[in-house]
């Protein structure tokens, strides 16, 4: 899914570097930058 500038990201829960679950709602009211990139050594 491609978001447009200013569009809200969908709710999600992902593990952090230590394996702890982090939810987008943990950052409610704060500015957040999400950075997505392709898996290493893959085209794209």
mmCIF entry with sequence, helices, sheets and N, C-alpha, C, O atoms, coordinates in Angstrom:
data_MODEL
# 
_entry.id   MODEL 
# 
_entity.id                         1 
_entity.type                       polymer 
_entity.pdbx_number_of_molecules   1 
# 
_entity_poly.entity_id                      1 
_entity_poly.type                           'polypeptide(L)' 
_entity_poly.nstd_linkage                   no 
_entity_poly.nstd_monomer                   no 
_entity_poly.pdbx_seq_one_letter_code       
;(UNK)(UNK)(UNK)(UNK)(UNK)(UNK)(UNK)(UNK)(UNK)(UNK)(UNK)(UNK)(UNK)(UNK)(UNK)(UNK)
(UNK)(UNK)(UNK)(UNK)(UNK)(UNK)(UNK)(UNK)(UNK)(UNK)(UNK)(UNK)(UNK)(UNK)(UNK)(UNK)
(UNK)(UNK)(UNK)(UNK)(UNK)(UNK)(UNK)(UNK)(UNK)(UNK)(UNK)(UNK)
;
_entity_poly.pdbx_seq_one_letter_code_can   XXXXXXXXXXXXXXXXXXXXXXXXXXXXXXXXXXXXXXXXXXXX 
_entity_poly.pdbx_strand_id                 A 
# 
loop_
_entity_poly_seq.entity_id 
_entity_poly_seq.num 
_entity_poly_seq.mon_id 
_entity_poly_seq.hetero 
1 1  UNK n 
1 2  UNK n 
1 3  UNK n 
1 4  UNK n 
1 5  UNK n 
1 6  UNK n 
1 7  UNK n 
1 8  UNK n 
1 9  UNK n 
1 10 UNK n 
1 11 UNK n 
1 12 UNK n 
1 13 UNK n 
1 14 UNK n 
1 15 UNK n 
1 16 UNK n 
1 17 UNK n 
1 18 UNK n 
1 19 UNK n 
1 20 UNK n 
1 21 UNK n 
1 22 UNK n 
1 23 UNK n 
1 24 UNK n 
1 25 UNK n 
1 26 UNK n 
1 27 UNK n 
1 28 UNK n 
1 29 UNK n 
1 30 UNK n 
1 31 UNK n 
1 32 UNK n 
1 33 UNK n 
1 34 UNK n 
1 35 UNK n 
1 36 UNK n 
1 37 UNK n 
1 38 UNK n 
1 39 UNK n 
1 40 UNK n 
1 41 UNK n 
1 42 UNK n 
1 43 UNK n 
1 44 UNK n 
# 
_struct_asym.id          A 
_struct_asym.entity_id   1 
# 
_struct_conf.conf_type_id            HELX_P 
_struct_conf.id                      HELX_P1 
_struct_conf.pdbx_PDB_helix_id       AA1 
_struct_conf.beg_label_comp_id       UNK 
_struct_conf.beg_label_asym_id       A 
_struct_conf.beg_label_seq_id        24 
_struct_conf.pdbx_beg_PDB_ins_code   ? 
_struct_conf.end_label_comp_id       UNK 
_struct_conf.end_label_asym_id       A 
_struct_conf.end_label_seq_id        27 
_struct_conf.pdbx_end_PDB_ins_code   ? 
_struct_conf.beg_auth_comp_id        UNK 
_struct_conf.beg_auth_asym_id        A 
_struct_conf.beg_auth_seq_id         24 
_struct_conf.end_auth_comp_id        UNK 
_struct_conf.end_auth_asym_id        A 
_struct_conf.end_auth_seq_id         27 
_struct_conf.pdbx_PDB_helix_class    5 
_struct_conf.details                 ? 
_struct_conf.pdbx_PDB_helix_length   4 
# 
_struct_conf_type.id          HELX_P 
_struct_conf_type.criteria    ? 
_struct_conf_type.reference   ? 
# 
_struct_sheet.id               AA1 
_struct_sheet.type             ? 
_struct_sheet.number_strands   2 
_struct_sheet.details          ? 
# 
_struct_sheet_order.sheet_id     AA1 
_struct_sheet_order.range_id_1   1 
_struct_sheet_order.range_id_2   2 
_struct_sheet_order.offset       ? 
_struct_sheet_order.sense        anti-parallel 
# 
loop_
_struct_sheet_range.sheet_id 
_struct_sheet_range.id 
_struct_sheet_range.beg_label_comp_id 
_struct_sheet_range.beg_label_asym_id 
_struct_sheet_range.beg_label_seq_id 
_struct_sheet_range.pdbx_beg_PDB_ins_code 
_struct_sheet_range.end_label_comp_id 
_struct_sheet_range.end_label_asym_id 
_struct_sheet_range.end_label_seq_id 
_struct_sheet_range.pdbx_end_PDB_ins_code 
_struct_sheet_range.beg_auth_comp_id 
_struct_sheet_range.beg_auth_asym_id 
_struct_sheet_range.beg_auth_seq_id 
_struct_sheet_range.end_auth_comp_id 
_struct_sheet_range.end_auth_asym_id 
_struct_sheet_range.end_auth_seq_id 
AA1 1 UNK A 13 ? UNK A 15 ? UNK A 13 UNK A 15 
AA1 2 UNK A 21 ? UNK A 23 ? UNK A 21 UNK A 23 
# 
loop_
_atom_site.group_PDB 
_atom_site.id 
_atom_site.type_symbol 
_atom_site.label_atom_id 
_atom_site.label_alt_id 
_atom_site.label_comp_id 
_atom_site.label_asym_id 
_atom_site.label_entity_id 
_atom_site.label_seq_id 
_atom_site.pdbx_PDB_ins_code 
_atom_site.Cartn_x 
_atom_site.Cartn_y 
_atom_site.Cartn_z 
_atom_site.occupancy 
_atom_site.B_iso_or_equiv 
_atom_site.pdbx_formal_charge 
_atom_site.auth_seq_id 
_atom_site.auth_comp_id 
_atom_site.auth_asym_id 
_atom_site.auth_atom_id 
_atom_site.pdbx_PDB_model_num 
ATOM 1   N N  . UNK A 1 1  ? 0.846  -1.167 0.000  1.00 0.00 ? 1  UNK A N  1 
ATOM 2   C CA . UNK A 1 1  ? 0.000  0.000  0.000  1.00 0.00 ? 1  UNK A CA 1 
ATOM 3   C C  . UNK A 1 1  ? 0.896  1.236  0.000  1.00 0.00 ? 1  UNK A C  1 
ATOM 4   O O  . UNK A 1 1  ? 1.831  1.323  0.796  1.00 0.00 ? 1  UNK A O  1 
ATOM 5   N N  . UNK A 1 2  ? 0.628  2.158  -0.854 1.00 0.00 ? 2  UNK A N  1 
ATOM 6   C CA . UNK A 1 2  ? 1.385  3.394  -0.949 1.00 0.00 ? 2  UNK A CA 1 
ATOM 7   C C  . UNK A 1 2  ? 0.566  4.515  -0.319 1.00 0.00 ? 2  UNK A C  1 
ATOM 8   O O  . UNK A 1 2  ? -0.567 4.771  -0.726 1.00 0.00 ? 2  UNK A O  1 
ATOM 9   N N  . UNK A 1 3  ? 1.144  5.176  0.668  1.00 0.00 ? 3  UNK A N  1 
ATOM 10  C CA . UNK A 1 3  ? 0.466  6.291  1.322  1.00 0.00 ? 3  UNK A CA 1 
ATOM 11  C C  . UNK A 1 3  ? 0.797  7.586  0.607  1.00 0.00 ? 3  UNK A C  1 
ATOM 12  O O  . UNK A 1 3  ? 1.886  7.750  0.057  1.00 0.00 ? 3  UNK A O  1 
ATOM 13  N N  . UNK A 1 4  ? -0.148 8.491  0.622  1.00 0.00 ? 4  UNK A N  1 
ATOM 14  C CA . UNK A 1 4  ? 0.064  9.816  0.058  1.00 0.00 ? 4  UNK A CA 1 
ATOM 15  C C  . UNK A 1 4  ? 0.563  10.736 1.174  1.00 0.00 ? 4  UNK A C  1 
ATOM 16  O O  . UNK A 1 4  ? 0.271  10.493 2.345  1.00 0.00 ? 4  UNK A O  1 
ATOM 17  N N  . UNK A 1 5  ? 1.308  11.787 0.830  1.00 0.00 ? 5  UNK A N  1 
ATOM 18  C CA . UNK A 1 5  ? 1.770  12.725 1.855  1.00 0.00 ? 5  UNK A CA 1 
ATOM 19  C C  . UNK A 1 5  ? 0.624  13.223 2.714  1.00 0.00 ? 5  UNK A C  1 
ATOM 20  O O  . UNK A 1 5  ? -0.415 13.641 2.201  1.00 0.00 ? 5  UNK A O  1 
ATOM 21  N N  . UNK A 1 6  ? 0.818  13.177 4.031  1.00 0.00 ? 6  UNK A N  1 
ATOM 22  C CA . UNK A 1 6  ? -0.206 13.637 4.967  1.00 0.00 ? 6  UNK A CA 1 
ATOM 23  C C  . UNK A 1 6  ? -1.219 12.579 5.359  1.00 0.00 ? 6  UNK A C  1 
ATOM 24  O O  . UNK A 1 6  ? -2.009 12.788 6.279  1.00 0.00 ? 6  UNK A O  1 
ATOM 25  N N  . UNK A 1 7  ? -1.207 11.440 4.668  1.00 0.00 ? 7  UNK A N  1 
ATOM 26  C CA . UNK A 1 7  ? -2.149 10.369 4.973  1.00 0.00 ? 7  UNK A CA 1 
ATOM 27  C C  . UNK A 1 7  ? -1.670 9.589  6.195  1.00 0.00 ? 7  UNK A C  1 
ATOM 28  O O  . UNK A 1 7  ? -0.472 9.348  6.348  1.00 0.00 ? 7  UNK A O  1 
ATOM 29  N N  . UNK A 1 8  ? -2.606 9.192  7.070  1.00 0.00 ? 8  UNK A N  1 
ATOM 30  C CA . UNK A 1 8  ? -2.247 8.423  8.257  1.00 0.00 ? 8  UNK A CA 1 
ATOM 31  C C  . UNK A 1 8  ? -1.836 7.012  7.892  1.00 0.00 ? 8  UNK A C  1 
ATOM 32  O O  . UNK A 1 8  ? -2.420 6.389  7.005  1.00 0.00 ? 8  UNK A O  1 
ATOM 33  N N  . UNK A 1 9  ? -0.826 6.516  8.584  1.00 0.00 ? 9  UNK A N  1 
ATOM 34  C CA . UNK A 1 9  ? -0.388 5.128  8.391  1.00 0.00 ? 9  UNK A CA 1 
ATOM 35  C C  . UNK A 1 9  ? -1.388 4.200  9.060  1.00 0.00 ? 9  UNK A C  1 
ATOM 36  O O  . UNK A 1 9  ? -2.007 4.579  10.054 1.00 0.00 ? 9  UNK A O  1 
ATOM 37  N N  . UNK A 1 10 ? -1.558 2.990  8.536  1.00 0.00 ? 10 UNK A N  1 
ATOM 38  C CA . UNK A 1 10 ? -2.455 2.036  9.185  1.00 0.00 ? 10 UNK A CA 1 
ATOM 39  C C  . UNK A 1 10 ? -1.845 1.550  10.504 1.00 0.00 ? 10 UNK A C  1 
ATOM 40  O O  . UNK A 1 10 ? -0.628 1.592  10.685 1.00 0.00 ? 10 UNK A O  1 
ATOM 41  N N  . UNK A 1 11 ? -2.687 1.099  11.406 1.00 0.00 ? 11 UNK A N  1 
ATOM 42  C CA . UNK A 1 11 ? -2.211 0.558  12.682 1.00 0.00 ? 11 UNK A CA 1 
ATOM 43  C C  . UNK A 1 11 ? -1.373 -0.689 12.425 1.00 0.00 ? 11 UNK A C  1 
ATOM 44  O O  . UNK A 1 11 ? -1.703 -1.503 11.562 1.00 0.00 ? 11 UNK A O  1 
ATOM 45  N N  . UNK A 1 12 ? -0.294 -0.829 13.177 1.00 0.00 ? 12 UNK A N  1 
ATOM 46  C CA . UNK A 1 12 ? 0.539  -2.021 13.039 1.00 0.00 ? 12 UNK A CA 1 
ATOM 47  C C  . UNK A 1 12 ? 1.299  -2.274 14.326 1.00 0.00 ? 12 UNK A C  1 
ATOM 48  O O  . UNK A 1 12 ? 1.465  -1.381 15.157 1.00 0.00 ? 12 UNK A O  1 
ATOM 49  N N  . UNK A 1 13 ? 1.759  -3.511 14.477 1.00 0.00 ? 13 UNK A N  1 
ATOM 50  C CA . UNK A 1 13 ? 2.630  -3.907 15.586 1.00 0.00 ? 13 UNK A CA 1 
ATOM 51  C C  . UNK A 1 13 ? 3.786  -4.687 14.971 1.00 0.00 ? 13 UNK A C  1 
ATOM 52  O O  . UNK A 1 13 ? 3.571  -5.644 14.227 1.00 0.00 ? 13 UNK A O  1 
ATOM 53  N N  . UNK A 1 14 ? 5.026  -4.270 15.287 1.00 0.00 ? 14 UNK A N  1 
ATOM 54  C CA . UNK A 1 14 ? 6.224  -4.921 14.770 1.00 0.00 ? 14 UNK A CA 1 
ATOM 55  C C  . UNK A 1 14 ? 7.238  -5.076 15.893 1.00 0.00 ? 14 UNK A C  1 
ATOM 56  O O  . UNK A 1 14 ? 7.219  -4.308 16.855 1.00 0.00 ? 14 UNK A O  1 
ATOM 57  N N  . UNK A 1 15 ? 8.124  -6.060 15.780 1.00 0.00 ? 15 UNK A N  1 
ATOM 58  C CA . UNK A 1 15 ? 9.158  -6.198 16.809 1.00 0.00 ? 15 UNK A CA 1 
ATOM 59  C C  . UNK A 1 15 ? 10.273 -5.169 16.600 1.00 0.00 ? 15 UNK A C  1 
ATOM 60  O O  . UNK A 1 15 ? 10.626 -4.837 15.468 1.00 0.00 ? 15 UNK A O  1 
ATOM 61  N N  . UNK A 1 16 ? 10.821 -4.669 17.720 1.00 0.00 ? 16 UNK A N  1 
ATOM 62  C CA . UNK A 1 16 ? 11.969 -3.780 17.628 1.00 0.00 ? 16 UNK A CA 1 
ATOM 63  C C  . UNK A 1 16 ? 13.252 -4.609 17.608 1.00 0.00 ? 16 UNK A C  1 
ATOM 64  O O  . UNK A 1 16 ? 13.197 -5.837 17.542 1.00 0.00 ? 16 UNK A O  1 
ATOM 65  N N  . UNK A 1 17 ? 14.387 -3.954 17.665 1.00 0.00 ? 17 UNK A N  1 
ATOM 66  C CA . UNK A 1 17 ? 15.671 -4.644 17.572 1.00 0.00 ? 17 UNK A CA 1 
ATOM 67  C C  . UNK A 1 17 ? 15.887 -5.639 18.708 1.00 0.00 ? 17 UNK A C  1 
ATOM 68  O O  . UNK A 1 17 ? 16.683 -6.569 18.577 1.00 0.00 ? 17 UNK A O  1 
ATOM 69  N N  . UNK A 1 18 ? 15.177 -5.446 19.830 1.00 0.00 ? 18 UNK A N  1 
ATOM 70  C CA . UNK A 1 18 ? 15.310 -6.346 20.971 1.00 0.00 ? 18 UNK A CA 1 
ATOM 71  C C  . UNK A 1 18 ? 14.219 -7.410 21.022 1.00 0.00 ? 18 UNK A C  1 
ATOM 72  O O  . UNK A 1 18 ? 14.171 -8.213 21.953 1.00 0.00 ? 18 UNK A O  1 
ATOM 73  N N  . UNK A 1 19 ? 13.339 -7.414 20.008 1.00 0.00 ? 19 UNK A N  1 
ATOM 74  C CA . UNK A 1 19 ? 12.263 -8.403 19.953 1.00 0.00 ? 19 UNK A CA 1 
ATOM 75  C C  . UNK A 1 19 ? 11.002 -7.993 20.695 1.00 0.00 ? 19 UNK A C  1 
ATOM 76  O O  . UNK A 1 19 ? 10.060 -8.779 20.789 1.00 0.00 ? 19 UNK A O  1 
ATOM 77  N N  . UNK A 1 20 ? 10.967 -6.765 21.227 1.00 0.00 ? 20 UNK A N  1 
ATOM 78  C CA . UNK A 1 20 ? 9.774  -6.271 21.916 1.00 0.00 ? 20 UNK A CA 1 
ATOM 79  C C  . UNK A 1 20 ? 8.786  -5.708 20.901 1.00 0.00 ? 20 UNK A C  1 
ATOM 80  O O  . UNK A 1 20 ? 9.188  -5.024 19.960 1.00 0.00 ? 20 UNK A O  1 
ATOM 81  N N  . UNK A 1 21 ? 7.501  -5.989 21.084 1.00 0.00 ? 21 UNK A N  1 
ATOM 82  C CA . UNK A 1 21 ? 6.490  -5.459 20.178 1.00 0.00 ? 21 UNK A CA 1 
ATOM 83  C C  . UNK A 1 21 ? 6.353  -3.944 20.349 1.00 0.00 ? 21 UNK A C  1 
ATOM 84  O O  . UNK A 1 21 ? 6.302  -3.433 21.468 1.00 0.00 ? 21 UNK A O  1 
ATOM 85  N N  . UNK A 1 22 ? 6.295  -3.252 19.235 1.00 0.00 ? 22 UNK A N  1 
ATOM 86  C CA . UNK A 1 22 ? 6.099  -1.806 19.208 1.00 0.00 ? 22 UNK A CA 1 
ATOM 87  C C  . UNK A 1 22 ? 4.909  -1.529 18.305 1.00 0.00 ? 22 UNK A C  1 
ATOM 88  O O  . UNK A 1 22 ? 4.824  -2.051 17.194 1.00 0.00 ? 22 UNK A O  1 
ATOM 89  N N  . UNK A 1 23 ? 3.999  -0.709 18.788 1.00 0.00 ? 23 UNK A N  1 
ATOM 90  C CA . UNK A 1 23 ? 2.799  -0.364 18.033 1.00 0.00 ? 23 UNK A CA 1 
ATOM 91  C C  . UNK A 1 23 ? 2.860  1.098  17.625 1.00 0.00 ? 23 UNK A C  1 
ATOM 92  O O  . UNK A 1 23 ? 3.430  1.920  18.342 1.00 0.00 ? 23 UNK A O  1 
ATOM 93  N N  . UNK A 1 24 ? 2.291  1.420  16.506 1.00 0.00 ? 24 UNK A N  1 
ATOM 94  C CA . UNK A 1 24 ? 2.232  2.807  16.080 1.00 0.00 ? 24 UNK A CA 1 
ATOM 95  C C  . UNK A 1 24 ? 1.494  3.643  17.129 1.00 0.00 ? 24 UNK A C  1 
ATOM 96  O O  . UNK A 1 24 ? 1.810  4.818  17.313 1.00 0.00 ? 24 UNK A O  1 
ATOM 97  N N  . UNK A 1 25 ? 0.524  3.052  17.814 1.00 0.00 ? 25 UNK A N  1 
ATOM 98  C CA . UNK A 1 25 ? -0.218 3.797  18.838 1.00 0.00 ? 25 UNK A CA 1 
ATOM 99  C C  . UNK A 1 25 ? 0.657  4.162  20.035 1.00 0.00 ? 25 UNK A C  1 
ATOM 100 O O  . UNK A 1 25 ? 0.290  5.040  20.817 1.00 0.00 ? 25 UNK A O  1 
ATOM 101 N N  . UNK A 1 26 ? 1.819  3.498  20.193 1.00 0.00 ? 26 UNK A N  1 
ATOM 102 C CA . UNK A 1 26 ? 2.755  3.865  21.263 1.00 0.00 ? 26 UNK A CA 1 
ATOM 103 C C  . UNK A 1 26 ? 3.278  5.286  21.062 1.00 0.00 ? 26 UNK A C  1 
ATOM 104 O O  . UNK A 1 26 ? 3.777  5.902  22.003 1.00 0.00 ? 26 UNK A O  1 
ATOM 105 N N  . UNK A 1 27 ? 3.167  5.803  19.857 1.00 0.00 ? 27 UNK A N  1 
ATOM 106 C CA . UNK A 1 27 ? 3.695  7.123  19.520 1.00 0.00 ? 27 UNK A CA 1 
ATOM 107 C C  . UNK A 1 27 ? 2.591  8.134  19.242 1.00 0.00 ? 27 UNK A C  1 
ATOM 108 O O  . UNK A 1 27 ? 2.834  9.153  18.596 1.00 0.00 ? 27 UNK A O  1 
ATOM 109 N N  . UNK A 1 28 ? 1.381  7.863  19.724 1.00 0.00 ? 28 UNK A N  1 
ATOM 110 C CA . UNK A 1 28 ? 0.244  8.767  19.501 1.00 0.00 ? 28 UNK A CA 1 
ATOM 111 C C  . UNK A 1 28 ? 0.590  10.175 19.978 1.00 0.00 ? 28 UNK A C  1 
ATOM 112 O O  . UNK A 1 28 ? 1.108  10.360 21.079 1.00 0.00 ? 28 UNK A O  1 
ATOM 113 N N  . UNK A 1 29 ? 0.299  11.156 19.140 1.00 0.00 ? 29 UNK A N  1 
ATOM 114 C CA . UNK A 1 29 ? 0.552  12.548 19.466 1.00 0.00 ? 29 UNK A CA 1 
ATOM 115 C C  . UNK A 1 29 ? 1.970  13.002 19.200 1.00 0.00 ? 29 UNK A C  1 
ATOM 116 O O  . UNK A 1 29 ? 2.306  14.161 19.443 1.00 0.00 ? 29 UNK A O  1 
ATOM 117 N N  . UNK A 1 30 ? 2.813  12.098 18.699 1.00 0.00 ? 30 UNK A N  1 
ATOM 118 C CA . UNK A 1 30 ? 4.204  12.440 18.403 1.00 0.00 ? 30 UNK A CA 1 
ATOM 119 C C  . UNK A 1 30 ? 4.444  12.320 16.899 1.00 0.00 ? 30 UNK A C  1 
ATOM 120 O O  . UNK A 1 30 ? 3.713  11.615 16.203 1.00 0.00 ? 30 UNK A O  1 
ATOM 121 N N  . UNK A 1 31 ? 5.452  13.000 16.410 1.00 0.00 ? 31 UNK A N  1 
ATOM 122 C CA . UNK A 1 31 ? 5.829  12.859 15.009 1.00 0.00 ? 31 UNK A CA 1 
ATOM 123 C C  . UNK A 1 31 ? 6.702  11.628 14.870 1.00 0.00 ? 31 UNK A C  1 
ATOM 124 O O  . UNK A 1 31 ? 7.608  11.407 15.673 1.00 0.00 ? 31 UNK A O  1 
ATOM 125 N N  . UNK A 1 32 ? 6.427  10.825 13.847 1.00 0.00 ? 32 UNK A N  1 
ATOM 126 C CA . UNK A 1 32 ? 7.148  9.571  13.632 1.00 0.00 ? 32 UNK A CA 1 
ATOM 127 C C  . UNK A 1 32 ? 7.579  9.493  12.175 1.00 0.00 ? 32 UNK A C  1 
ATOM 128 O O  . UNK A 1 32 ? 6.807  9.821  11.275 1.00 0.00 ? 32 UNK A O  1 
ATOM 129 N N  . UNK A 1 33 ? 8.798  9.063  11.948 1.00 0.00 ? 33 UNK A N  1 
ATOM 130 C CA . UNK A 1 33 ? 9.287  8.819  10.591 1.00 0.00 ? 33 UNK A CA 1 
ATOM 131 C C  . UNK A 1 33 ? 9.414  7.318  10.420 1.00 0.00 ? 33 UNK A C  1 
ATOM 132 O O  . UNK A 1 33 ? 10.117 6.658  11.185 1.00 0.00 ? 33 UNK A O  1 
ATOM 133 N N  . UNK A 1 34 ? 8.735  6.775  9.415  1.00 0.00 ? 34 UNK A N  1 
ATOM 134 C CA . UNK A 1 34 ? 8.829  5.351  9.111  1.00 0.00 ? 34 UNK A CA 1 
ATOM 135 C C  . UNK A 1 34 ? 9.708  5.191  7.886  1.00 0.00 ? 34 UNK A C  1 
ATOM 136 O O  . UNK A 1 34 ? 9.510  5.873  6.881  1.00 0.00 ? 34 UNK A O  1 
ATOM 137 N N  . UNK A 1 35 ? 10.662 4.308  7.963  1.00 0.00 ? 35 UNK A N  1 
ATOM 138 C CA . UNK A 1 35 ? 11.600 4.095  6.863  1.00 0.00 ? 35 UNK A CA 1 
ATOM 139 C C  . UNK A 1 35 ? 11.485 2.636  6.459  1.00 0.00 ? 35 UNK A C  1 
ATOM 140 O O  . UNK A 1 35 ? 11.765 1.740  7.255  1.00 0.00 ? 35 UNK A O  1 
ATOM 141 N N  . UNK A 1 36 ? 11.076 2.400  5.231  1.00 0.00 ? 36 UNK A N  1 
ATOM 142 C CA . UNK A 1 36 ? 10.960 1.034  4.705  1.00 0.00 ? 36 UNK A CA 1 
ATOM 143 C C  . UNK A 1 36 ? 11.958 0.873  3.580  1.00 0.00 ? 36 UNK A C  1 
ATOM 144 O O  . UNK A 1 36 ? 12.144 1.792  2.783  1.00 0.00 ? 36 UNK A O  1 
ATOM 145 N N  . UNK A 1 37 ? 12.596 -0.268 3.502  1.00 0.00 ? 37 UNK A N  1 
ATOM 146 C CA . UNK A 1 37 ? 13.546 -0.530 2.433  1.00 0.00 ? 37 UNK A CA 1 
ATOM 147 C C  . UNK A 1 37 ? 13.489 -2.015 2.076  1.00 0.00 ? 37 UNK A C  1 
ATOM 148 O O  . UNK A 1 37 ? 13.095 -2.840 2.900  1.00 0.00 ? 37 UNK A O  1 
ATOM 149 N N  . UNK A 1 38 ? 13.884 -2.353 0.846  1.00 0.00 ? 38 UNK A N  1 
ATOM 150 C CA . UNK A 1 38 ? 13.840 -3.752 0.450  1.00 0.00 ? 38 UNK A CA 1 
ATOM 151 C C  . UNK A 1 38 ? 14.875 -4.572 1.221  1.00 0.00 ? 38 UNK A C  1 
ATOM 152 O O  . UNK A 1 38 ? 15.877 -4.046 1.705  1.00 0.00 ? 38 UNK A O  1 
ATOM 153 N N  . UNK A 1 39 ? 14.611 -5.840 1.319  1.00 0.00 ? 39 UNK A N  1 
ATOM 154 C CA . UNK A 1 39 ? 15.549 -6.761 1.971  1.00 0.00 ? 39 UNK A CA 1 
ATOM 155 C C  . UNK A 1 39 ? 16.912 -6.659 1.297  1.00 0.00 ? 39 UNK A C  1 
ATOM 156 O O  . UNK A 1 39 ? 16.993 -6.499 0.080  1.00 0.00 ? 39 UNK A O  1 
ATOM 157 N N  . UNK A 1 40 ? 17.974 -6.750 2.076  1.00 0.00 ? 40 UNK A N  1 
ATOM 158 C CA . UNK A 1 40 ? 19.330 -6.652 1.547  1.00 0.00 ? 40 UNK A CA 1 
ATOM 159 C C  . UNK A 1 40 ? 19.574 -7.671 0.435  1.00 0.00 ? 40 UNK A C  1 
ATOM 160 O O  . UNK A 1 40 ? 19.101 -8.806 0.490  1.00 0.00 ? 40 UNK A O  1 
ATOM 161 N N  . UNK A 1 41 ? 20.311 -7.239 -0.554 1.00 0.00 ? 41 UNK A N  1 
ATOM 162 C CA . UNK A 1 41 ? 20.703 -8.074 -1.689 1.00 0.00 ? 41 UNK A CA 1 
ATOM 163 C C  . UNK A 1 41 ? 19.531 -8.510 -2.557 1.00 0.00 ? 41 UNK A C  1 
ATOM 164 O O  . UNK A 1 41 ? 19.575 -9.573 -3.177 1.00 0.00 ? 41 UNK A O  1 
ATOM 165 N N  . UNK A 1 42 ? 18.474 -7.686 -2.603 1.00 0.00 ? 42 UNK A N  1 
ATOM 166 C CA . UNK A 1 42 ? 17.341 -7.971 -3.486 1.00 0.00 ? 42 UNK A CA 1 
ATOM 167 C C  . UNK A 1 42 ? 17.188 -6.799 -4.444 1.00 0.00 ? 42 UNK A C  1 
ATOM 168 O O  . UNK A 1 42 ? 17.584 -5.681 -4.114 1.00 0.00 ? 42 UNK A O  1 
ATOM 169 N N  . UNK A 1 43 ? 16.617 -7.034 -5.630 1.00 0.00 ? 43 UNK A N  1 
ATOM 170 C CA . UNK A 1 43 ? 16.411 -5.921 -6.545 1.00 0.00 ? 43 UNK A CA 1 
ATOM 171 C C  . UNK A 1 43 ? 15.332 -4.976 -6.005 1.00 0.00 ? 43 UNK A C  1 
ATOM 172 O O  . UNK A 1 43 ? 14.446 -5.394 -5.259 1.00 0.00 ? 43 UNK A O  1 
ATOM 173 N N  . UNK A 1 44 ? 15.414 -3.753 -6.376 1.00 0.00 ? 44 UNK A N  1 
ATOM 174 C CA . UNK A 1 44 ? 14.373 -2.813 -6.012 1.00 0.00 ? 44 UNK A CA 1 
ATOM 175 C C  . UNK A 1 44 ? 14.859 -1.703 -5.178 1.00 0.00 ? 44 UNK A C  1 
ATOM 176 O O  . UNK A 1 44 ? 14.078 -0.830 -4.796 1.00 0.00 ? 44 UNK A O  1 
# 
